[in-house]
Amino acid sequence: MTLPDLSTPVPHSVGLNRPTRALPALACDSHMHIFDTRFAPSAHWPRTPPHAPVAAYRQLQQRLGTSRTVVVTPSTYGTDNACTLDALDQLGDSARGVAVVDADVSDAELARLAARRVCGLRLNFVSPQSWGTTTADMLQTLAQKLARHPDCAVWHIQVFAEPVQIIELQPVLQQLPVPLVIDHLGRIDPAEGASAEAYGVLRRLLDGGRCWVKLSGAYMRSQVHGPSYADTVPLGRALVQAAPERLVWGSDWPHTTERPGTVNDTDLVNLLQTWSASDAVMDRILVDNPAQLYGFDRR
């Protein structure tokens, strides 16, 4: 049974409706960003970021029925993770973080981040970065630093890349010494779906047992758009069928890649339900998988 519709909209999320299905306890939004005007964007970033503070995100949690979350440092802040760390302090133990660092990051800085409940490092091959171009060498360097770190058990590498880059990086991705997370459905074109070459790479990585895929950002490549995002359904269902135990879902709030006023987060939850084979599989993607990947149950 769903809760009644809202009376006022959530910032950066259109509509007043709630998900068709009430979400299970401890459901996790595994990919979102906090932007707070108290923190200055990096000098390299060309656009003015939105104001999307923790208080606004808590309204989204109440609307959707999620209670756990993963705060991902956006490229907007370069390698300054202060906004994300502040958000983790506000959200408490129900939140984990994914940080952005450069290849020269020290062991002491990694330890400081881990102590603040950061459990992953994100490498973005798509958007402008404060260090310039992200390379395969940088990916390998950071993965090796994490593998050698005393807190290795908590760490993973998260990669945001275009399909052609995923194909090119396959030999490196297969050999990473730490778990790998692929952002936003690998940005695979829904028109190609499971026939895409990049999908074949994702399948091989998933079959290797150390890769996870984020079921997020469906709107980035969809030509149908909300509320149904119907062209993404074959791709989402193929991933769910292939590896339901290594998928997590994320809202990508506040949707900075999209025009303001175009994304209804409830549509994205309902899309996950459409992709999932059953309520049990949906619950696994929302609760069990993120608990394992992000260590929510780890003391």
C-alpha positions in Angstrom: 0.0 0.0 0.0 1.4 3.4 -1.0 1.4 6.5 1.0 -0.8 9.5 -0.2 0.6 11.9 -2.7 2.7 14.9 -1.5 1.2 18.4 -1.1 4.4 20.2 -2.1 7.2 19.0 -4.5 10.6 17.9 -3.5 13.4 20.2 -4.8 14.9 19.1 -8.1 12.2 16.4 -8.5 8.9 17.0 -10.3 5.6 15.5 -9.5 3.8 14.8 -6.2 3.2 11.1 -6.5 4.9 8.3 -4.5 6.2 5.0 -5.8 3.6 2.4 -6.9 5.1 0.0 -4.5 6.1 0.9 -0.9 9.8 0.3 -0.6 11.2 -2.2 2.0 12.9 -1.1 5.2 16.5 -0.1 4.8 16.1 0.6 1.0 19.2 2.4 -0.3 19.6 5.1 -2.9 23.1 4.1 -4.0 23.9 7.2 -6.1 23.1 10.8 -5.4 25.0 14.1 -5.0 24.9 16.9 -2.5 25.5 20.5 -3.6 25.7 23.1 -0.9 26.5 26.8 -1.5 28.7 26.8 1.6 31.3 24.9 -0.5 32.9 26.5 -3.5 33.1 24.6 -6.8 36.4 23.8 -8.3 38.0 26.4 -10.6 37.9 23.9 -13.5 34.1 23.5 -13.4 32.3 25.6 -16.0 28.7 25.6 -14.7 27.0 27.0 -11.6 25.9 24.0 -9.4 22.4 23.7 -8.0 21.7 24.2 -4.4 20.8 20.7 -3.3 21.6 20.4 0.4 21.0 17.5 2.8 17.7 19.0 4.0 16.2 18.8 0.5 17.5 15.3 0.0 15.8 14.2 3.2 12.5 15.3 1.7 13.2 13.0 -1.3 13.9 10.1 1.1 10.5 10.7 2.7 8.8 10.8 -0.6 10.4 7.6 -2.0 10.7 5.6 1.2 14.5 5.1 1.2 16.5 5.3 4.4 20.1 4.5 3.4 22.1 6.5 0.8 25.4 6.8 -0.9 26.7 10.3 -1.4 29.0 10.6 -4.4 31.3 13.6 -4.8 30.4 15.3 -8.1 33.0 16.5 -10.5 31.9 20.0 -9.6 34.1 20.0 -6.5 37.2 18.5 -8.1 39.1 16.6 -5.5 37.6 18.6 -2.6 35.4 16.1 -0.7 34.4 18.6 2.0 30.8 18.8 0.9 30.4 15.1 0.8 32.0 14.6 4.2 29.7 17.3 5.7 26.7 15.5 4.2 27.9 12.2 5.7 28.2 13.8 9.1 24.6 15.1 8.8 23.1 11.8 7.5 24.9 9.6 10.0 25.5 5.9 9.9 22.7 5.4 7.3 25.0 7.0 4.7 28.2 6.0 2.9 30.4 8.1 0.6 32.3 7.8 -2.7 35.1 10.3 -3.0 37.1 11.9 -5.8 40.9 12.1 -5.4 43.9 12.4 -7.8 46.5 9.8 -8.4 48.8 11.3 -5.8 46.4 10.7 -2.9 48.3 9.7 0.3 47.6 6.7 2.5 46.8 9.1 5.3 44.1 10.8 3.2 42.6 7.4 2.3 42.5 6.5 6.0 40.9 9.9 6.8 38.2 9.3 4.2 37.6 5.7 5.4 37.1 6.9 9.0 34.4 9.2 7.7 32.5 6.3 6.1 33.8 6.8 2.5 34.1 3.4 0.9 34.8 4.1 -2.8 36.7 6.3 -5.2 35.1 7.5 -8.4 36.9 8.0 -11.7 35.0 10.0 -14.3 36.1 9.4 -17.9 33.2 11.5 -19.3 33.1 15.0 -17.6 35.9 17.5 -17.2 38.1 16.8 -14.2 40.3 19.1 -12.2 43.4 17.1 -13.1 42.6 17.0 -16.8 42.1 13.7 -18.6 41.3 10.5 -16.6 43.5 7.7 -17.9 43.8 3.9 -17.5 47.1 4.5 -15.7 45.3 6.6 -13.1 42.7 4.0 -12.6 45.3 1.3 -12.1 47.4 3.5 -9.7 44.4 4.3 -7.5 43.2 0.6 -7.5 46.6 -0.5 -6.4 46.8 2.0 -3.6 43.4 0.8 -2.3 44.4 -2.8 -2.5 47.5 -2.1 -0.4 45.7 0.0 2.1 45.0 -1.3 5.7 41.3 -0.5 5.1 41.2 -2.4 1.8 38.1 -4.4 2.9 36.0 -1.3 2.7 37.1 0.1 -0.7 35.9 -0.2 -4.3 36.6 1.7 -7.5 33.6 3.4 -9.3 33.9 4.2 -13.0 31.8 6.5 -15.0 32.6 6.0 -18.7 31.1 6.0 -22.2 30.5 2.5 -23.8 33.5 2.9 -26.1 35.7 3.6 -23.2 34.4 0.6 -21.2 35.3 -1.5 -24.2 38.8 0.0 -24.4 39.3 -0.4 -20.7 38.1 -4.0 -20.5 41.6 -5.5 -20.0 42.3 -3.1 -17.1 38.9 -3.4 -15.6 39.2 -7.2 -15.5 42.5 -7.1 -13.6 41.6 -4.5 -10.9 42.7 -5.8 -7.5 39.6 -4.3 -5.8 35.8 -4.5 -6.5 34.6 -2.4 -9.5 31.3 -0.5 -9.8 30.1 0.7 -13.2 28.0 3.9 -13.2 24.7 4.5 -14.9 24.0 1.3 -16.8 27.4 1.8 -18.6 25.7 4.6 -20.6 24.7 1.9 -23.0 22.3 3.0 -25.8 18.9 1.5 -25.0 18.4 1.0 -28.8 21.3 -1.5 -28.7 20.5 -2.9 -25.3 21.9 -6.4 -24.7 23.3 -6.5 -28.3 25.7 -3.7 -27.6 29.4 -4.6 -27.5 29.7 -2.7 -24.1 26.9 -4.8 -22.7 29.0 -7.9 -23.5 31.9 -6.4 -21.6 29.6 -5.7 -18.6 28.4 -9.3 -18.7 31.9 -10.6 -18.6 32.8 -8.3 -15.8 29.7 -9.3 -13.8 30.4 -12.9 -14.5 33.8 -12.5 -13.0 32.2 -11.9 -9.6 33.9 -8.6 -8.6 31.9 -6.1 -10.6 28.7 -4.3 -9.8 26.5 -2.1 -12.0 24.4 0.9 -10.9 20.9 0.9 -12.3 20.8 4.6 -12.5 20.7 7.5 -14.9 18.3 5.8 -17.3 17.3 9.2 -18.7 20.9 9.9 -19.9 20.4 7.8 -23.1 16.6 7.3 -23.2 14.8 8.6 -26.2 11.4 7.9 -24.6 11.9 9.8 -21.3 9.5 9.7 -18.3 7.3 8.5 -17.0 8.0 5.1 -18.6 11.5 5.3 -20.1 10.2 2.3 -22.0 13.2 2.0 -24.3 15.4 1.1 -21.3 13.3 -1.8 -20.2 15.0 -4.5 -22.3 18.5 -3.4 -21.1 17.5 -3.1 -17.5 15.8 -6.5 -17.5 18.8 -8.1 -19.2 21.1 -6.9 -16.4 18.7 -8.0 -13.7 18.4 -11.4 -15.3 22.2 -11.7 -15.7 23.3 -10.7 -12.2 20.6 -9.7 -9.7 23.1 -10.2 -6.8 25.4 -7.5 -8.1 23.2 -4.6 -9.0 22.3 -1.5 -7.0 19.9 1.3 -7.7 20.4 5.1 -7.5 18.3 8.1 -8.1 21.1 10.4 -9.4 19.3 13.3 -7.6 19.5 16.3 -8.2 19.8 15.2 -11.9 22.4 17.7 -13.0 22.7 16.1 -16.5 19.1 16.9 -17.3 17.1 20.1 -17.9 15.6 21.4 -14.6 12.0 20.3 -14.1 12.2 17.1 -16.2 12.8 14.3 -13.8 10.3 12.6 -11.5 12.2 10.4 -9.0 9.1 8.3 -8.4 9.2 7.4 -12.1 12.8 6.1 -11.5 11.7 3.9 -8.6 8.7 2.5 -10.7 11.2 1.8 -13.5 13.3 -0.3 -11.2 10.1 -2.3 -10.4 9.5 -2.8 -14.2 13.1 -3.9 -14.6 13.0 -6.4 -11.7 11.7 -9.9 -12.1 9.9 -9.8 -8.8 9.4 -7.9 -5.5 12.1 -10.2 -4.0 14.6 -9.2 -6.6 13.7 -5.5 -6.3 14.3 -5.8 -2.5 17.6 -7.5 -3.1 18.7 -4.6 -5.3 17.5 -2.0 -2.8 18.6 -3.6 0.5 20.8 -6.7 0.4 23.2 -5.7 -2.4 24.0 -2.2 -1.1 24.4 -3.6 2.4 27.1 -5.9 1.1 28.8 -3.5 -1.3 28.8 -0.4 1.0 29.2 -2.3 4.3 26.1 -1.0 6.0 26.1 -4.0 8.3 29.8 -3.9 8.9 30.9 -2.8 12.3 
